[in-house]
Amino acid sequence: MRILIVEDYGPLAFLLQSMGHKIGNQVDIVYTLEEALVKLDDLPPCDVILLDLSLLDASPEMAIEAIPKLKEKAKKLVVMTGNPKEQLVFLAMKAGADDYVSKNNPEFSSLIQSYISDLGFYRTLISTRGD
């Protein structure tokens, strides 16, 4: 499975990358919205994009505006935010995000791990069925 992490906080980006690698996923990291848009032009489609809503080069509103474009190159897009204002989450979901995870949730790592694992399992199941 191919995952793109769009996260400007290096330690968190590397933690997420490590979680993905442990279960055999190919994981790329970019630190800005602009890098994400450029990288997606160079990559085959992703299975999932993990998108931080607050990036160094983009406000949450700018990141939300980019969701439809990002979603063109991904099967699933999960928004991560340390600022889970209901309005931002609503707008992100309306723009095409498939899910969101609050970075403030004590279970953040477990939620991301289970989401990545479930996607990986689903993809494996479909592949083995030949669909």
N, C-alpha and C positions, 0 to 999 in steps of 0.2 A: 504494500500500500504506500502511496506517495502522500506526504503531508507537508504543507507549507505553514510555517510559524511566522506570524507578523507580530513581533514583540520587541519593543525598544529597551527593555530591561534585560541585559545580558544574562545574569544568573538565572532568571526565570526561563528565558529562551533556551539556555543550555539544559536546564532541568527537563523541560518538555521534550527537547530533542533526545535526551538520554532515555526518557520513558518510551518514546517511539522506537528508538533503536533496539531496546531490550526485547521488544516483541517482533523484531524483524522488519520494521517499516523503514522506508527511505524518507529522511526528514531534512528539509532545507529550512534555513532561518534567514529572514530579512528583518531589518530594524526600522524601516520607514514604509509608508504607504507607497511612495514613489518606487522604491526598490521592489515592492511586491508586484506592482503593475508591470514593471520591466521584466522581472523574473518570470512572471506567468506567460509573457510572450515567448520566452526561451524554453520553457518547460512543457512537457506533455501535460495534459489535464491532471489535476490533483484529485485525490479521493476526498481530502478534507483540508480546509484552511482554518487555522486557529488565529483569529484576528483580535488584537488588542484595540480597543476603541480610542485610547488616548496615546497617540504616538508623537514623537518629537516634531514631525513635519505635518501633522494633521490633527485637527480638533476632532472630538467625537462626531460632530456633524459632518465633517469632511470624510471621515472613515465610513460613516453610514451611507453617504452619497455614493461611495465607491463600491458598496456591497454588490449591486447588480453586475457591475463590470467584473469584479472578482469572482462572482458566482458563475459567470460564463465559463470559467476554467476549473470549476470544482464541483464535485458531486454534493458535498456538504460544506457549509460554512458555519463555524461556531465562534460567537463573539465572546471575548473575555474582557471583563472590566473590573476595575477596582472601585468604580463609581456607579453602582447599579441603580441609577435613577430610573424609576419606572418609565418615564417618557422616553429616555434614550433606548432602553430595552425594547419598548413598543415600536419605536421608529426603526430600530435595527431588524426586528422580526418582520415588520411591514416591508422593508427594503429587500428582504429575501434571506436573512439569516435563518438557519435551521434550528439553532439553539443558542443559549448564552449560559455562561458560567461566571459567577462572581468570584473574583480573586480574594475577596474577604471571607469567603466561605471556608470554615476550617477543613472541609472535605474537598477543597479545590483539586489537589493532586489526585485523590481517589476518583473524583468525578471525571477528570480529564482522562485518567488511565482507563477507566471503565468505558468511556466513550470511544477511545481509540481502539481498545480491545474488541468491543462489540462490533465496530465497523470492520475490523480485520476479520473477525469470525464470520460476519455476514458475507464479506467478499469471498472468503475461502469456501463457504457453503455454496454460493452461487457458482463459483468456478468448478467445484467438484460435481455439481449437477449438470454442467454443460450448457446452462442457459446463457 
